[in-house]
Amino acid sequence: MSSILVNPAPDFSDPLGLLAACHGRIEQQCATLLRLPQHIERSGPDAQAAQAAAKALTYFNSAGRHHHQDEEEDLFPMLDSVARSRGDSAIVHLIGELRAEHGQMDAAWRALQPFLEELAASRPVKTPLMPVDRFAAAYRPHMARENDRLLPYAGQALSADQCAHLGRMMALRRQPRAG
């Protein structure tokens, strides 16, 4: 019997691959959220809408938050230092823009979150007021810039030790907290 070889999902030993894979999951969540208002208009706040809302809440309040922390607390400072030492002002500028966009994305999430909480509880929401477009519009170009410019730069600029440190910090961030 032959086996089918499948590329394993990135793990903390490949932190840059893990960040890129997270972007794929964020894109999937955004696609679901963008379909949600039309679904609600057709079917109301049914079980499917409640499940989609609950999944988005869980994802963006945990993995999504960790992803931003991975970048803000570890990747961006590390890359900023490397870029400055190399005189790569375009990357330094990009990191500043990406940090600012994180603030916009957080604001978009805070605006969307109450709608999703209502839906997760199977309560009706006014879909014209639901800011899913704003939320997805904040994420999509941001992720594209990270995937197209920042992560490739990180892949060539960071040492193996720096990548290993990044992976350790990402893993540590996801460990359950005692207490």
Secondary structure as UniProt FT lines:
FT   TURN            12..13
FT   HELIX           15..43
FT   HELIX           47..61
FT   HELIX           63..69
FT   HELIX           70..75
FT   HELIX           76..86
FT   HELIX           89..120
FT   TURN            121..122
FT   HELIX           127..129
FT   HELIX           132..145
FT   HELIX           146..150
FT   HELIX           151..157
FT   HELIX           160..173
//
